Amino acid sequence: MVHRAFCPACGTASGPAIVQLPYDRPPIAAYLADFYRPYPSCDFGRLTAASFTLAECPRCACIYQLDVPDDAFLSDFYGALRTNESAGTSIDADHREQQVRELLMVIRFLQRDIARPKVLDFGCGGGNWALLAETLGLPTTATDLSDEAANRLRARGIEWISPFNIGDAWCDFINTEQVFEHLVNPQDIVRRLSQALRPGGILKIGVPHHPTLRAKLKKPDWTAQKSSPRSLNAVAPIEHLNHFESASLVALAARAGLKPLYPIGWELVPESGLRRHLTLKRRVALYLKRRLRDVYRPYHILTQTMFFRKH
């Protein structure tokens, strides 16, 4: 296990654990056995002497696992999961519509300065988002720790690169969806992604977010299924190492020189432009659009998505 002495988002020194449960005894042992039953090659025996520990940052409110498995364990763990997963899983129509509208929102913002933004899908999984970007005519690059989708994407003209060597100052938009909650050192990754962006480029971070997580941790139910309102999947042992609040993501990005952009309706707006967009007329229009659900929203349930711009 690796002990994280500082908040992975803002860098504040770690405080005491708010949850500390041994991996080899209930309820965590039972949770792992039940949750990962479809993945029999997952070996949790190496965690016998370790504990599942959570801390909450007093500065940015990020809830994170204090002690996390090392790279060797995580590599084996995710390798075991990938053997049971298929690339290119189908997406329902509403989800796809949200993805398209979100990407068009970003493109419209970027096209003020560049006609054909170059995009990178970081942690692309099966490659559905990368294929969507390519379909919209964007020069698209993809990367992931697993190379299962590499040949499929290359056949569509999508470049594949190593996640450990993504280069400097070449892309305009980086998509990360359900990635940062898994990272042992998210600050290192966001810094590398910032370096890969050209000035004016945008980084999207989409992560799980459970508004009632703190209440659930007071009376935890580790037997609750992932789809249950009582689910603690947001801090799933081994997998979800970080549960970010919006302040956590802002602090994380700021340390890499990135400033937030805010979706207003279906338009990205820098903080300096918020006043112009919050006139009475615009507020009324936004209210009506919200009633009609015609405003930006993340396409995953219990997810928060934020956009950041490099200056």
Secondary structure, 3 states (H helix, E strand, C coil): CEECCECCCCCCECCCCCEEEECCCCCHHHHHHHHCCCCCCCCCHHHCCCEEEEEECCCCCCEEECEECCHHHHHHHHHHHHCCCCCCCCCCHHHHHHHHHHHHHHHHHHCCCCCCCCEEEECCCCCHHHHHHHHCCCCEEEECCCCCCHHHHHCCCCEECCCCCCCCCCEEEEEEECCHHHCCCHHHHHHHHHHHEEEEEEEEEEEECCCCHHHHHHCCCCCCCCCCCCCCHHHCCCCCCEECCHHHHHHHHHCCCEEEEEEECCEEEEHHHHHHHCCHHHHHHHHHHHHCCCCCCCCCCCEEEEEEEEC
